[in-house]
Amino acid sequence: MSMELEEEVAELPRNSLLQSSSKRVRMIFSVMASPNRIEILKILNSKGPLTYSELKSLAGFKSKKESGKFAYHLRKLLRQSLVALNKAERRYTITNLGKLVLSLARQIEERSIIESGKMYVRTSHESIEEFSSHKIIQSLVREGNLPLELAQKITEEVENRIYKYQTTYLTGSLIREMTNSVLLEHGHEEYRNKLARLGLPVFDVQEMLANVTNVDNGAGGMLLKTGQKVFAEHLITNTLPKDVADSHLSGELHITNPGTWSLVPDTIFVNVKELIDDGIDLGGKYLETSRIPSIKDLDDLTSSLSAIVSLLLKEASQEVVINGLVPLFTKHTNNISELEHKLTNAFASISITSNYHKTTPQTSFRLQLGSDTKIINTILSAYKNYVRITPIPNIGLIIDYEKSKLTNVSKTLAEIISLGGKIFFAKGSVSSKGISNHTNKNSSLLAIKLQSISINLPRLAFESNKDETYFRARLALLMKPALSSMALRAKDISDLTRRGLNPILAKNTQYMQSNSISLVLNLVGLREAIFSILGYQDNKEGRQILHGVIETAVDIATKKGKELEVDVRICMTQSDGTSRFAFLDGEKYGKNSLINVLENDSYSEGIILTGSEVAKLTNKSEKISECNKIANILNGGLLVHLQLDNESKIDDIKNIIEKTASLTSSFKAVKEISICGECGYKDEKLSDKCIKCKSPYMIRNS
């Protein structure tokens, strides 16, 4: 055989192999030509092994008519070994070859974009657009108020960086990060703050999803929590004056519920008769809520009550105090037993209202003793029923005993307290946090309280080097900008309410009257500041210094209020910032510096009386005199905690609250109740284990 013939024969299998390989490559490319088949590969690559029906549904072939088309595409992928079938599990998986093909398709797509000289942006409004530097200029001018020349200069540098990095897929957030980085490098921090993207890091979102067992209100609670963080960040970085924001972050003062600062007020005092007696009028808001044109019977009344209170709770961050319930029921009730049943159901309906914060804003119904006795007793019975079936009630009662003694209802109130009911006792119009409604003594009108700022008095004392005069000066310096920011907050809320954000307040009340709004500043840790840090003795002289500090705060508030043309008050009530204050002060000054200052892990809030000591006290007792003296100096309210022993019986509680009512003008009865964290069962006899489900997971609530 000639040499040429031998070479020709040798080439035959090689040519055959090349032809076979070329054909296979062509077949794979033909598979890649179909968007449907690429999508199937992407799904298997991201989801893992899937059944036929799962894969078919995810790929978008949901109707029976499309079954044949899906089977055709899947068969093509199987023949080219891009997808494999696990016959034992009846699940389809992407092969290594399929992953290689998918990666190649992605690279081809990316390279084609780069070669075309175009870049595309995944925008925040769910679209992909071609990159345009002109849009950066527009954002800088519109959002950041940059001069056009500066905006063009910044944009040019940002554009150079984008092309330098050769980023294939841009996102709106990435461009914004680059832009903000350039602004900072050029010393434009204020512009950067205006352009900053508000939101959560990816890690925080993943943590929320990983810890859903800690979410009490389902998906809605998680979404509300996320929204809160966004608005809180906006408040700190863009709304508050820098000195006030820094004071909050450093722990000189604390802002409760920063996420709703500019959106809703804290406490609302409102007469329910003014809202629902003539029917619910919501205008063009809450169109999914049933309209009740007028109240004709008890069914209409209880339905309207549930609806209007639930809606009002969306327009307050801490509390809604409802006046006028007794006369309203007197007018529309003929059957007392029917009222008890329907009102119990109304309380239960109100309690499921969604909340903005970790704790739901409280509803407090104010009952003035001395009016219709039968109606009052029925309301108390209905409330006791509600408390019995609710592990942690978010509805409370404010018992106004200014015109009548407690003795007629004290036994029932003691039973309610023993079940974990929230009962506050007061002479006059007061919230369950002890905030006085001095600005509007006519309970038929609306009153708004903005009370979310608390001042860390121990911090001011630490910084004053035991100089009481300097301490007061620092207090004045901190109060003035804080009150100015609260006045701006009042204007923001008024503006948003006028524009429809809070439709109940805007539609049905005289909210926009400035004389209905009060700014209330809260003093925290006064005793620790005076007696433990400034070094005064807890005697007559030391208490005079304490009174003088309160008088200074009230005087500053009054003068600042006249300047701002708004009512300003000083209170001593509870705050969610007391533990934070103590922690930050421990970090700043050393934990040893707080050993002789703190009795527990937080600073004092208001005044505490214990049930065991009340029996020995009289109106002339030093502790009662001091309590009443402070209450008289404060013009915004004083929260007095009446701490009841866990072992207190109903008769003991009855006697204690009657005695306390004779000693002070307002107080909150507090008794710790054990609740099963597994099934929600509660009983005063619960100790270490639930007697119903045997769970050892117990919650102590007071």
C-alpha positions as CSV (number, residue, x, y, z in Angstrom):
1,M,0.0,0.0,0.0
2,S,1.3,3.3,-1.0
3,M,2.2,5.9,1.7
4,E,-0.6,8.3,0.5
5,L,-3.1,5.5,0.7
6,E,-2.0,4.6,4.2
7,E,-2.3,8.2,5.4
8,E,-5.8,8.5,3.8
9,V,-7.0,5.3,5.5
10,A,-5.5,6.6,8.9
11,E,-7.4,9.9,8.5
12,L,-10.8,8.2,8.2
13,P,-11.5,7.5,11.9
14,R,-10.0,10.9,12.8
15,N,-12.3,12.8,10.4
16,S,-15.2,10.7,11.6
17,L,-14.3,11.6,15.2
18,L,-14.1,15.3,14.3
19,Q,-17.4,15.2,12.5
20,S,-19.0,13.5,15.5
21,S,-17.6,16.1,17.9
22,S,-18.6,19.0,15.7
23,K,-22.1,17.6,15.4
24,R,-22.4,17.3,19.2
25,V,-21.2,20.8,19.7
26,R,-23.8,22.0,17.1
27,M,-26.5,20.1,18.9
28,I,-25.6,21.7,22.3
29,F,-25.6,25.1,20.7
30,S,-29.0,24.4,19.2
31,V,-30.2,23.5,22.7
32,M,-28.8,26.8,24.0
33,A,-30.7,28.7,21.3
34,S,-34.0,28.2,23.2
35,P,-34.8,30.6,26.1
36,N,-37.1,28.0,27.6
37,R,-34.3,25.4,27.8
38,I,-31.8,27.9,29.3
39,E,-34.5,28.8,31.9
40,I,-34.9,25.1,32.8
41,L,-31.2,24.8,33.4
42,K,-31.2,28.0,35.5
43,I,-34.0,26.6,37.7
44,L,-32.3,23.2,38.3
45,N,-29.0,25.0,39.0
46,S,-30.5,27.2,41.7
47,K,-33.2,24.9,43.1
48,G,-31.5,21.5,43.0
49,P,-33.2,18.2,42.1
50,L,-36.9,18.7,41.2
51,T,-39.8,16.4,40.2
52,Y,-41.3,16.6,36.8
53,S,-44.3,18.6,38.0
54,E,-42.2,20.9,40.2
55,L,-39.9,21.7,37.3
56,K,-42.8,22.2,34.9
57,S,-44.5,24.6,37.2
58,L,-41.4,26.6,38.0
59,A,-40.5,26.9,34.3
60,G,-43.9,28.5,33.6
61,F,-45.6,25.7,31.8
62,K,-48.7,25.6,34.0
63,S,-51.6,24.8,31.6
64,K,-52.3,21.4,30.2
65,K,-51.9,22.7,26.7
66,E,-48.3,23.5,27.4
67,S,-47.4,20.0,28.7
68,G,-46.3,18.7,25.3
69,K,-44.1,21.8,24.7
70,F,-42.4,21.3,28.2
71,A,-41.8,17.6,27.5
72,Y,-40.2,18.5,24.2
73,H,-37.7,20.9,25.8
74,L,-36.9,18.6,28.6
75,R,-36.3,15.7,26.2
76,K,-33.8,17.8,24.2
77,L,-31.9,18.6,27.4
78,L,-31.9,14.9,28.5
79,R,-30.6,13.7,25.0
80,Q,-27.6,16.1,25.2
81,S,-26.8,15.0,28.8
82,L,-27.4,18.5,30.1
83,V,-30.0,17.2,32.5
84,A,-30.2,13.8,34.1
85,L,-33.0,11.8,35.7
86,N,-32.5,10.0,39.0
87,K,-34.9,7.2,38.4
88,A,-35.0,6.0,42.0
89,E,-36.1,9.4,43.3
90,R,-37.9,10.5,40.0
91,R,-36.1,13.9,40.2
92,Y,-34.3,15.8,37.5
93,T,-30.9,17.4,38.1
94,I,-28.5,19.5,36.1
95,T,-25.3,17.7,35.0
96,N,-21.8,19.1,35.1
97,L,-22.0,19.6,31.4
98,G,-25.3,21.5,31.9
99,K,-23.6,23.8,34.4
100,L,-20.7,24.3,32.0
101,V,-23.2,25.2,29.2
102,L,-25.1,27.6,31.5
103,S,-21.9,29.3,32.6
104,L,-20.9,29.6,28.9
105,A,-24.3,31.2,28.0
106,R,-23.9,33.7,30.8
107,Q,-20.3,34.6,29.7
108,I,-21.5,35.1,26.1
109,E,-24.3,37.3,27.3
110,E,-22.0,39.4,29.5
111,R,-19.2,39.7,26.8
112,S,-21.8,40.7,24.1
113,I,-22.9,43.6,26.4
114,I,-19.3,44.7,27.0
115,E,-18.3,44.4,23.4
116,S,-21.3,46.6,22.5
117,G,-20.0,49.3,24.7
118,K,-23.3,49.4,26.7
119,M,-24.0,48.8,30.3
120,Y,-27.3,48.1,31.9
121,V,-28.6,49.0,35.3
122,R,-31.0,47.0,37.5
123,T,-33.0,49.9,39.0
124,S,-34.9,50.0,42.3
125,H,-38.2,50.3,40.5
126,E,-37.9,46.8,39.1
127,S,-36.6,47.4,35.5
128,I,-33.3,47.1,33.6
129,E,-32.2,50.2,31.8
130,E,-29.2,51.2,29.7
131,F,-26.7,53.1,31.8
132,S,-26.9,56.9,31.4
133,S,-24.6,59.3,33.3
134,H,-27.2,62.0,32.7
135,K,-29.5,60.3,35.2
136,I,-26.8,60.5,37.9
137,I,-26.6,64.3,37.3
138,Q,-30.4,64.5,37.6
139,S,-30.4,62.6,40.9
140,L,-27.6,64.7,42.4
141,V,-29.4,68.0,41.5
142,R,-33.0,66.8,42.4
143,E,-32.3,64.7,45.5
144,G,-29.1,66.3,46.9
145,N,-29.6,69.9,45.8
146,L,-26.1,70.0,44.3
147,P,-25.2,72.9,42.0
148,L,-25.2,71.7,38.4
149,E,-21.5,72.3,37.9
150,L,-20.6,70.2,41.0
151,A,-23.1,67.5,40.0
152,Q,-21.4,67.2,36.6
153,K,-17.9,67.0,38.1
154,I,-19.0,64.3,40.6
155,T,-20.8,62.3,37.8
156,E,-17.7,62.4,35.6
157,E,-15.6,60.8,38.3
158,V,-18.3,58.2,39.1
159,E,-18.6,57.3,35.4
160,N,-14.8,56.9,35.1
161,R,-14.9,54.4,38.0
162,I,-17.7,52.5,36.6
163,Y,-15.9,51.9,33.2
164,K,-12.7,51.3,35.0
165,Y,-14.2,48.4,37.1
166,Q,-15.9,47.0,34.0
167,T,-18.9,46.0,36.0
168,T,-21.2,44.0,33.8
169,Y,-24.4,44.3,35.7
170,L,-24.9,47.6,37.6
171,T,-27.5,48.2,40.2
172,G,-29.0,51.5,41.4
173,S,-27.7,50.9,44.9
174,L,-24.1,50.2,43.6
175,I,-24.1,53.5,41.6
176,R,-25.4,55.3,44.6
177,E,-22.6,53.8,46.8
178,M,-20.0,54.9,44.3
179,T,-21.5,58.4,44.1
180,N,-21.6,58.8,47.9
181,S,-18.0,57.6,48.1
182,V,-16.9,60.2,45.7
183,L,-18.9,62.9,47.6
184,L,-17.2,61.9,50.9
185,E,-13.8,62.0,49.2
186,H,-14.4,65.5,48.1
187,G,-15.7,66.6,51.6
188,H,-19.4,66.8,50.8
189,E,-20.8,64.9,53.8
190,E,-24.1,66.8,53.9
191,Y,-24.8,66.0,50.3
192,R,-23.9,62.4,50.9
193,N,-26.4,62.2,53.8
194,K,-29.2,63.4,51.5
195,L,-28.4,60.8,48.9
196,A,-27.8,57.9,51.3
197,R,-30.0,54.8,50.7
198,L,-32.0,53.9,53.7
199,G,-32.6,50.2,54.5
200,L,-31.2,47.1,56.0
201,P,-27.9,45.2,55.3
202,V,-28.4,41.8,53.7
203,F,-27.1,40.2,56.9
204,D,-29.8,41.9,59.0
205,V,-32.5,40.7,56.6
206,Q,-31.1,37.1,56.7
207,E,-31.1,37.3,60.5
208,M,-34.7,38.3,60.6
209,L,-35.7,35.4,58.4
210,A,-33.6,33.0,60.4
211,N,-35.2,34.1,63.7
212,V,-38.9,34.1,62.7
213,T,-39.7,32.4,66.0
214,N,-39.1,35.8,67.7
215,V,-41.7,37.5,65.5
216,D,-45.0,37.9,67.4
217,N,-47.2,39.2,64.6
218,G,-46.3,37.1,61.6
219,A,-45.2,38.6,58.2
220,G,-46.9,41.8,59.0
221,G,-44.8,42.3,62.2
222,M,-41.7,41.6,60.2
223,L,-42.6,44.1,57.5
224,L,-43.5,46.8,60.1
225,K,-40.2,46.2,61.9
226,T,-38.3,46.7,58.6
227,G,-40.2,49.9,57.9
228,Q,-39.5,51.2,61.4
229,K,-35.8,50.8,60.8
230,V,-35.9,52.8,57.6
231,F,-37.8,55.7,59.1
232,A,-35.7,55.6,62.3
233,E,-32.5,55.9,60.1
234,H,-34.1,58.8,58.2
235,L,-34.8,60.6,61.4
236,I,-31.3,60.3,62.7
237,T,-29.5,61.1,59.5
238,N,-31.7,63.7,57.8
239,T,-34.5,65.0,60.1
240,L,-33.1,65.8,63.5
241,P,-30.7,68.6,64.1
242,K,-27.2,67.1,64.3
243,D,-26.7,68.0,68.0
244,V,-30.0,66.3,69.0
245,A,-29.2,63.2,66.9
246,D,-25.8,63.0,68.5
247,S,-27.3,63.4,72.0
248,H,-29.6,60.4,71.3
249,L,-26.8,58.2,69.9
250,S,-24.5,59.1,72.7
251,G,-27.1,58.4,75.4
252,E,-27.6,61.9,76.8
253,L,-31.2,61.6,75.7
254,H,-33.4,58.8,74.3
255,I,-36.1,58.9,71.6
256,T,-38.8,56.3,72.0
257,N,-40.1,54.9,68.7
258,P,-37.9,56.9,66.4
259,G,-39.5,55.1,63.4
260,T,-42.8,56.9,63.9
261,W,-41.4,60.3,65.1
262,S,-42.7,62.3,62.2
263,L,-45.7,60.2,61.4
264,V,-48.0,59.8,64.4
265,P,-48.4,61.4,67.9
266,D,-47.6,59.4,71.0
267,T,-50.7,59.8,73.2
268,I,-54.2,60.8,72.1
269,F,-57.0,61.8,74.6
270,V,-60.3,61.6,72.7
271,N,-64.0,61.5,73.5
272,V,-65.5,58.4,71.8
273,K,-69.0,60.1,71.6
274,E,-67.6,62.7,69.3
275,L,-66.3,60.0,66.9
276,I,-69.1,57.5,66.6
277,D,-72.3,58.9,68.0
278,D,-73.3,60.2,64.5
279,G,-71.7,57.3,62.7
280,I,-68.2,56.7,61.3
281,D,-67.2,59.2,58.7
282,L,-63.9,58.2,57.1
283,G,-64.3,60.1,53.8
284,G,-62.3,58.6,51.0
285,K,-59.9,56.8,53.5
286,Y,-60.0,53.1,54.7
287,L,-62.4,52.2,51.9
288,E,-62.3,48.5,53.0
289,T,-63.8,49.5,56.4
290,S,-67.6,49.2,56.7
291,R,-69.4,52.5,57.2
292,I,-72.0,52.7,59.9
293,P,-74.2,55.8,59.1
294,S,-75.6,56.2,62.6
295,I,-75.9,54.4,65.9
296,K,-79.3,52.9,66.3
297,D,-78.8,50.0,68.8
298,L,-76.2,48.2,70.9
299,D,-74.9,46.1,68.0
300,D,-74.1,49.3,66.0
301,L,-72.4,50.8,69.0
302,T,-70.1,47.9,69.8
303,S,-69.2,47.3,66.2
304,S,-68.4,51.0,65.7
305,L,-66.4,51.1,69.0
306,S,-64.2,48.2,67.8
307,A,-63.7,49.7,64.4
308,I,-62.9,53.3,65.5
309,V,-60.6,52.3,68.3
310,S,-58.7,49.9,66.1
311,L,-58.3,52.6,63.5
312,L,-57.2,55.2,66.2
313,L,-54.5,52.8,67.4
314,K,-52.9,53.2,64.0
315,E,-52.6,56.9,64.6
316,A,-50.8,56.8,68.0
317,S,-47.4,55.2,68.9
318,Q,-48.0,54.7,72.7
319,E,-51.6,55.2,73.9
320,V,-55.1,56.1,73.1
321,V,-57.2,57.3,76.1
322,I,-60.9,57.0,75.4
323,N,-63.3,59.2,77.4
324,G,-67.1,59.3,77.3
325,L,-67.7,55.5,77.2
326,V,-70.2,55.4,80.1
327,P,-72.7,58.1,78.9
328,L,-72.5,56.5,75.4
329,F,-73.6,53.1,76.7
330,T,-76.2,54.7,79.0
331,K,-77.8,56.2,76.0
332,H,-77.9,53.0,73.8
333,T,-78.2,50.2,76.3
334,N,-81.5,48.5,77.6
335,N,-80.2,45.0,78.4
336,I,-77.2,45.1,80.8
337,S,-76.3,41.4,80.4
338,E,-76.3,41.8,76.6
339,L,-73.9,44.7,77.0
340,E,-71.4,42.6,79.0
341,H,-71.2,39.9,76.3
342,K,-71.0,42.4,73.4
343,L,-68.4,44.6,75.1
344,T,-66.2,41.5,75.9
345,N,-66.2,40.7,72.2
346,A,-65.5,44.3,71.3
347,F,-62.4,44.3,73.7
348,A,-61.2,41.1,72.0
349,S,-61.6,42.6,68.5
350,I,-59.6,45.7,69.5
351,S,-56.8,43.5,70.9
352,I,-55.9,42.0,67.5
353,T,-55.0,45.4,66.0
354,S,-51.6,45.4,64.3
355,N,-48.8,47.4,66.0
356,Y,-45.9,49.6,64.8
357,H,-43.6,48.6,67.6
358,K,-42.5,45.7,69.7
359,T,-45.4,46.5,72.0
360,T,-48.9,47.5,70.7
361,P,-50.1,51.0,71.6
362,Q,-52.3,50.7,74.6
363,T,-56.0,51.5,74.6
364,S,-57.2,52.9,77.9
365,F,-60.9,53.5,78.7
366,R,-61.3,56.2,81.3
367,L,-64.2,55.5,83.7
368,Q,-65.4,58.4,85.9
369,L,-66.8,56.9,89.1
370,G,-70.0,58.5,90.4
371,S,-71.9,58.3,87.1
372,D,-74.1,55.4,86.0
373,T,-73.2,52.6,88.5
374,K,-74.8,49.7,86.5
375,I,-73.0,50.6,83.3
376,I,-69.7,51.0,85.1
377,N,-70.1,47.6,86.9
378,T,-71.0,46.0,83.5
379,I,-67.9,47.5,81.8
380,L,-65.7,46.2,84.7
381,S,-67.3,42.7,84.3
382,A,-66.7,42.7,80.5
383,Y,-63.1,43.9,81.0
384,K,-62.5,41.1,83.6
385,N,-63.8,38.6,81.1
386,Y,-61.4,40.0,78.5
387,V,-58.4,39.9,80.8
388,R,-59.2,36.3,81.8
389,I,-59.0,35.1,78.2
390,T,-56.0,37.3,77.1
391,P,-52.5,36.4,78.2
392,I,-51.1,39.9,78.0
393,P,-53.9,42.5,77.7
394,N,-53.2,45.6,75.6
395,I,-56.4,47.3,76.8
396,G,-56.4,49.0,80.2
397,L,-58.8,51.0,82.4
398,I,-58.2,54.4,84.0
399,I,-60.4,54.7,87.1
400,D,-61.1,58.4,87.8
401,Y,-62.1,58.5,91.5
402,E,-62.1,62.3,91.8
403,K,-65.8,62.5,92.4
404,S,-66.5,59.2,94.1
405,K,-64.8,56.7,96.4
406,L,-63.3,53.4,95.2
407,T,-65.0,51.2,97.8
408,N,-68.0,50.3,95.5
409,V,-65.8,48.8,92.8
410,S,-62.5,48.1,94.6
411,K,-63.2,44.4,95.1
412,T,-63.8,43.9,91.3
413,L,-60.7,46.0,90.5
414,A,-58.7,43.8,92.9
415,E,-59.9,40.7,91.1
416,I,-59.0,42.2,87.7
417,I,-55.5,43.2,88.9
418,S,-54.9,39.6,90.2
419,L,-55.7,38.3,86.7
420,G,-53.1,40.7,85.1
421,G,-55.5,43.5,84.1
422,K,-54.0,47.0,83.6
423,I,-55.6,49.4,86.0
424,F,-54.5,53.0,86.6
425,F,-56.1,55.1,89.3
426,A,-56.3,58.9,89.0
427,K,-58.1,62.0,90.0
428,G,-58.8,63.8,86.7
429,S,-57.7,63.2,83.1
430,V,-54.5,61.2,83.1
431,S,-53.0,58.6,80.8
432,S,-51.9,55.1,82.0
433,K,-48.3,56.4,81.9
434,G,-49.1,59.2,84.3
435,I,-49.2,61.9,81.6
436,S,-51.6,64.7,82.8
437,N,-54.1,66.2,80.3
438,H,-53.8,69.7,81.8
439,T,-54.1,71.5,78.4
440,N,-57.6,70.4,77.8
441,K,-59.8,69.9,81.0
442,N,-62.8,69.5,78.8
443,S,-62.7,65.7,78.2
444,S,-65.1,66.1,75.2
445,L,-62.3,67.6,73.2
446,L,-59.2,66.0,71.7
447,A,-55.7,66.4,73.2
448,I,-52.4,65.3,71.7
449,K,-49.2,64.5,73.7
450,L,-45.8,64.3,72.1
451,Q,-43.7,62.7,74.9
452,S,-41.1,60.5,73.2
453,I,-37.9,62.2,74.5
454,S,-36.4,61.2,77.8
455,I,-33.3,63.0,79.4
456,N,-30.5,61.0,81.0
457,L,-30.0,63.0,84.2
458,P,-27.3,60.6,85.6
459,R,-25.2,61.3,82.5
460,L,-25.5,65.0,83.1
461,A,-24.5,64.5,86.7
462,F,-21.5,62.4,85.7
463,E,-20.4,65.2,83.4
464,S,-20.9,68.0,86.0
465,N,-18.1,67.0,88.4
466,K,-20.4,67.2,91.4
467,D,-21.2,70.8,90.6
468,E,-25.0,71.2,91.0
469,T,-25.0,74.6,89.3
470,Y,-23.2,73.3,86.3
471,F,-25.6,70.3,86.3
472,R,-28.6,72.6,85.9
473,A,-26.8,74.5,83.2
474,R,-26.1,71.3,81.2
475,L,-29.8,70.4,81.7
476,A,-30.9,73.7,80.2
477,L,-28.4,73.3,77.2
478,L,-29.8,69.9,76.4
479,M,-33.5,70.7,76.9
480,K,-33.6,73.7,74.5
481,P,-32.6,72.0,71.2
482,A,-34.6,68.9,72.2
483,L,-37.8,70.9,72.6
484,S,-37.1,72.8,69.3
485,S,-36.9,69.4,67.6
486,M,-40.2,68.3,69.2
487,A,-41.8,71.5,68.0
488,L,-40.7,70.7,64.5
489,R,-42.1,67.2,65.0
490,A,-45.5,68.6,65.9
491,K,-45.5,70.6,62.6
492,D,-44.5,67.6,60.6
493,I,-47.2,65.4,62.1
494,S,-49.8,68.2,61.6
495,D,-48.8,68.6,58.0
496,L,-48.9,64.9,57.3
497,T,-52.3,64.6,59.1
498,R,-53.7,67.5,57.1
499,R,-52.6,65.7,53.9
500,G,-54.4,62.5,54.9
501,L,-51.8,60.2,56.7
502,N,-53.9,60.1,59.9
503,P,-57.5,60.2,58.5
504,I,-59.3,59.7,61.9
505,L,-57.5,62.6,63.4
506,A,-57.9,64.8,60.3
507,K,-61.5,64.0,59.6
508,N,-63.2,63.7,63.0
509,T,-61.4,65.9,65.4
510,Q,-60.2,69.4,66.1
511,Y,-56.6,68.1,66.0
512,M,-55.3,70.9,63.9
513,Q,-55.9,73.4,66.8
514,S,-52.5,74.1,68.2
515,N,-53.8,74.4,71.7
516,S,-54.6,70.7,71.7
517,I,-51.0,69.7,71.3
518,S,-48.5,69.5,74.2
519,L,-44.8,68.7,74.2
520,V,-43.9,66.6,77.2
521,L,-40.2,66.0,78.2
522,N,-39.4,63.1,80.5
523,L,-36.8,63.2,83.3
524,V,-35.1,59.8,84.0
525,G,-32.9,58.8,86.9
526,L,-33.4,62.0,89.0
527,R,-32.7,60.3,92.4
528,E,-29.5,58.6,91.1
529,A,-28.3,61.9,89.7
530,I,-28.8,63.9,92.9
531,F,-28.1,61.4,95.7
532,S,-25.7,58.9,94.2
533,I,-23.6,60.9,91.7
534,L,-23.8,64.6,92.7
535,G,-23.3,63.3,96.3
536,Y,-26.2,64.9,98.2
537,Q,-27.8,63.1,101.2
538,D,-31.4,61.9,101.0
539,N,-32.5,64.3,103.6
540,K,-34.3,67.7,103.7
541,E,-31.5,69.6,102.1
542,G,-30.9,67.0,99.4
543,R,-34.6,66.8,98.5
544,Q,-34.6,70.6,98.2
545,I,-31.9,70.3,95.6
546,L,-34.0,67.6,93.8
547,H,-37.1,69.8,93.9
548,G,-34.9,72.7,92.6
549,V,-33.8,70.6,89.6
550,I,-37.4,69.9,88.6
551,E,-38.3,73.5,89.1
552,T,-35.5,74.5,86.8
553,A,-36.7,72.0,84.1
554,V,-40.3,73.3,84.4
555,D,-39.1,77.0,84.2
556,I,-37.0,76.3,81.1
557,A,-39.8,74.4,79.5
558,T,-42.3,77.2,80.1
559,K,-40.0,79.8,78.7
560,K,-39.2,77.7,75.7
561,G,-42.9,77.0,75.2
562,K,-43.6,80.7,75.0
563,E,-40.9,81.1,72.5
564,L,-42.1,78.2,70.3
565,E,-45.8,79.1,70.9
566,V,-46.7,75.6,72.1
567,D,-47.6,74.1,75.4
568,V,-44.5,72.4,77.0
569,R,-44.6,70.2,80.1
570,I,-42.2,68.2,82.3
571,C,-43.0,64.7,83.5
572,M,-41.4,61.7,85.3
573,T,-42.8,58.5,83.7
574,Q,-41.5,55.2,82.4
575,S,-39.2,55.1,79.3
576,D,-37.9,52.3,77.2
577,G,-34.5,54.1,77.4
578,T,-33.7,53.6,81.1
579,S,-31.8,50.3,80.6
580,R,-30.0,51.8,77.5
581,F,-29.0,54.8,79.6
582,A,-27.5,52.6,82.3
583,F,-25.7,50.4,79.8
584,L,-24.2,53.3,77.9
585,D,-23.1,55.1,81.1
586,G,-21.5,51.9,82.3
587,E,-19.6,51.6,79.0
588,K,-18.5,55.3,79.2
589,Y,-17.6,55.6,82.9
590,G,-16.9,52.0,83.8
591,K,-19.3,49.6,85.3
592,N,-17.8,50.0,88.8
593,S,-19.0,53.7,88.7
594,L,-22.6,52.4,88.6
595,I,-22.3,49.8,91.4
596,N,-23.5,52.3,94.1
597,V,-25.9,54.1,91.7
598,L,-28.2,51.3,90.4
599,E,-30.5,49.1,92.4
600,N,-31.1,47.0,89.3
601,D,-30.0,47.3,85.6
602,S,-31.9,50.5,84.9
603,Y,-32.4,54.0,86.3
604,S,-35.5,55.0,88.2
605,E,-38.7,56.0,86.5
606,G,-41.2,58.0,88.6
607,I,-41.8,56.8,92.1
608,I,-42.3,53.3,93.5
609,L,-44.5,52.4,96.4
610,T,-44.8,48.8,97.6
611,G,-47.9,47.2,98.8
612,S,-46.3,46.1,102.0
613,E,-45.3,49.7,103.0
614,V,-48.6,51.4,102.1
615,A,-50.4,50.0,105.1
616,K,-48.0,51.9,107.4
617,L,-48.1,55.2,105.6
618,T,-50.2,58.3,106.2
619,N,-50.7,61.6,104.4
620,K,-48.0,63.0,106.7
621,S,-45.5,60.2,106.0
622,E,-42.2,61.5,104.5
623,K,-42.5,59.3,101.5
624,I,-46.0,60.4,100.7
625,S,-45.3,64.0,101.3
626,E,-42.3,63.8,99.0
627,C,-44.3,62.0,96.3
628,N,-47.1,64.6,96.4
629,K,-44.6,67.5,96.5
630,I,-42.9,66.2,93.3
631,A,-46.3,65.7,91.6
632,N,-47.2,69.3,92.4
633,I,-44.0,70.7,91.0
634,L,-44.2,68.6,87.8
635,N,-46.7,70.1,85.3
636,G,-46.7,67.1,82.9
637,G,-47.4,64.2,85.3
638,L,-45.8,61.7,87.7
639,L,-46.0,58.0,87.3
640,V,-46.4,56.3,90.7
641,H,-46.0,52.5,90.7
642,L,-47.8,50.6,93.3
643,Q,-45.9,47.4,93.4
644,L,-48.0,44.6,94.8
645,D,-46.5,41.4,96.3
646,N,-46.8,38.3,94.2
647,E,-48.6,36.5,97.1
648,S,-51.1,39.3,97.6
649,K,-54.7,38.0,97.9
650,I,-57.7,39.8,96.4
651,D,-58.8,41.2,99.8
652,D,-55.2,42.4,100.4
653,I,-55.2,44.1,97.0
654,K,-58.5,45.7,97.7
655,N,-57.3,47.2,100.9
656,I,-54.0,48.4,99.5
657,I,-55.6,50.3,96.5
658,E,-58.2,51.9,98.7
659,K,-55.4,53.1,101.1
660,T,-53.2,54.3,98.3
661,A,-56.0,56.2,96.7
662,S,-56.4,58.2,100.0
663,L,-52.6,59.0,99.9
664,T,-51.9,60.2,96.4
665,S,-53.8,61.5,93.4
666,S,-52.7,58.9,90.8
667,F,-51.0,55.5,90.7
668,K,-50.6,52.4,88.7
669,A,-51.2,49.0,90.4
670,V,-48.7,46.5,89.2
671,K,-48.7,42.8,90.1
672,E,-46.5,40.2,88.4
673,I,-48.4,37.4,86.7
674,S,-47.0,34.1,85.5
675,I,-47.9,33.1,81.9
676,C,-47.0,30.0,80.0
677,G,-44.9,31.0,77.0
678,E,-45.9,27.8,75.2
679,C,-49.7,27.7,75.4
680,G,-50.5,31.2,76.8
681,Y,-52.3,29.9,79.9
682,K,-52.1,32.2,82.9
683,D,-53.0,31.8,86.5
684,E,-51.7,33.3,89.8
685,K,-50.9,29.8,91.0
686,L,-48.4,29.1,88.2
687,S,-44.9,28.7,89.4
688,D,-42.1,26.7,87.6
689,K,-44.3,24.6,85.3
690,C,-47.5,25.1,83.4
691,I,-50.3,23.1,85.0
692,K,-52.0,22.8,81.6
693,C,-49.3,21.8,79.1
694,K,-46.5,21.1,81.6
695,S,-44.1,23.4,79.8
696,P,-41.3,24.9,81.9
697,Y,-41.2,28.1,79.7
698,M,-42.8,30.7,81.9
699,I,-43.1,34.5,81.3
700,R,-43.3,37.0,84.1
701,N,-45.5,39.9,83.1
702,S,-46.4,43.0,85.1
